[in-house]
């Protein structure tokens, strides 16, 4: 029974590490997408300001 508990705890630890890495990757991808959107908004603002003058 002791070996079974050790294997179960190890599997649970691996699952937690995996879930944390997935959440971190999700936030990192969102940050990259938001930065790309900010760049595009800045480009649009530049185009509009050039057309206005």
ABEGO torsion letter per residue (X at the ends): XAAAAAAAAAAAAAAAAAAAAAAAAAAAAAAAAAAAAAAAAAAAAAAAAAAAX
